Structures are given as structure tokens and as C-alpha cells.
Amino acid sequence: MSEQPLSPDMVGTLITLQQGEITEHQIYQKIAAATSDPHNRVVLTRIAVQEYEHYLIWKKYTRRDIAPKAHLVWSYYFLARFLGITFAIKLMEGVEKRAQGIYREVGMIIPEVREIVAHEEAHERELIGLLDEERLRYVGSVVLGLNDALVEFTGTLAGLTFAIQNSQVIAMAGLITGVAASLSMGASEYLSQKSGGGSGDAVKAALYTGIAYIVTVCLLVLPFLFLSNPYFALPITMASAILVIFLFTFYISIAKDLPFVRRFFEMAAISMGIAAISFVIGLMIRVLMHVDV
């Protein structure tokens, strides 16, 4: 226990840290309860116990019971359920890293902080090899389907916009082409996995690729189904493509510890560049072939 009385500001800082620990305790505990893998559940439960021990350390100094932030508990729980445990936990740990400066400040007064920091670093090491989620095992297949759909269909829809200038026809052509392309991509991924010595997981890899492709195509075609003017629909499609790139790149950067900014701008530049080139090609074809739809 600290020999000198704590200032009101320091007590407020400790209360914030204490609430953070009890919140993370509840998050780990809730995710662990919903985890089917026994190993993952044991590790998550152990970390939850450590977070509660940290909470009790802060409580010695604040002498208060602090409730967790319920909205954060449920937010991370639903993230874990829908986007995967790895993504939710790494996102939470990333936020926690930003508190290291506060730990150093408090550590000058409270000696137990060193123990807490050591535990937090151990958490990260444990979490690196903790999870084996199917969605991350097949992330390469998802990237393949997503990238191909974004690059090909931003270009295809841009070219069709100037060549045809009819939203319904563009949507129909896009959907037909998209379904055929998704089946082709899925089959190609299946054969690629098989020829590369893959096991029975080749079917799942093909499904992940095909589904990622067709979902992306449907999202890009959607504006053309609801807007009669293709020149209004096209910018919305481009914005949708940028949004998909942003969200997926953010997800991968967190779940796989990859750089976000460079990957996002690289993928966005490729998709938008292909769209611009296809737009010009569509205009040229319309003029040269005297197409009037």
C-alpha cells in the first residue's frame, strides 16, 4: 500500500483503471462461456481471473466497488460472436496498449503496477497462439474472392455504365456475369487447393472464395437495381467498393496484425484505377461501335 495519501486526480485515474479491469474481466468471461473449444475456453477463463485480480489491486487503493461498462462488455461479446474471437480480443488489447503510459505514471506510486504490466504482456503472448478459428484459416480464400470481385466488377460496372447507359440492363448483365464468375472462382480455388496438396478443406476454401465473390458482386450491383440513372448508381457503387475495402482491410489488419494504411490505399487504388480505365474503354466502345441501348 502507498505510504503517502493519493491525490483526487490519482484516485480518479485508479478508478478508471479499476473499471477497465472489471470490464475486461467480464468480456473475457463472457467470451469464454460462449467458446466451444476447450483449450481456448481455459486460457480465456484464466485471463479473466487475472483481470479480476488486477481489479482487486486497484480496489485496495480506491476502496470502492466499480461496475463494468456494460455497453463495452456486450459490444465486444457481439464482435466476438459475429467477427471472431481473435478480432474482438486483439481489438480490445490494442485499446489496452494505449493505457501503458498511464501505467508508467501510476507505477511511480503503486508498486503492484509492475505485476499488472507483466500480466498484460503475458496476455499478448498467450493470445498470439491462442485461437484457431476457421474464418482465419480461410482468410486467404476470402481475400481472393473479395479482391477479384472488387477489381473486376468496379471495372465491369463502370464500363457497362458508359457502354449501355441502362441501369436495369447493367444490373442484369452484372448479376449474370457475377454468378458465373463466382462459380468459376470457387472451382479454381478448389482445384488450386487440391493441386497444392490440400486436404478435404479444399471444398471449404472454394465455398469461402465463391461466397465472398458473389456477396461483393451483389453489393456493387445493388445501386443499379434501385436507381434508374446509371450515372447516379455508379458513384454509389464506387463508394460501396471503398467501404468494403476499408472494412475488410481493417478487419484483417487487426486479426492478422498487418499494416492497415498501406494495404487499404493499395487495394483502393487498384480497384478505382481499373474502374477508371474500364469507364474510358466503355465510352470508346460506345462511340466506335455506335451502341445505343
Buried (B, 14 or more C-beta within 10 A) or exposed (E): EEEEEBEEEBBEBBBBBBBBBBBBBBBBBBBBEEBEBEEBBEBBBBBBEBBBBBBEBBBEBBEEEBEBBEEBBEBBBEBBEEBBBBBBBBBBBEEBEEBEEBBEEBBEBBEBBEEBBEBBEEBEEEBEEBBEBEBBEBBEBBBBBBBBBBBBBBBBBBBBBBBBBBBEBBBBBBBEBBBEBBBEBBEBBBEBBBEEEBEEBBBBBBBBBBBBBBBBBBBBBBBBBEBEEBEEBBEBBBEBBBEBBBEBBBBBBBBEEEEBEEBBEEBBEBBBEBBBEBBEBBBEBBEEEEEEE
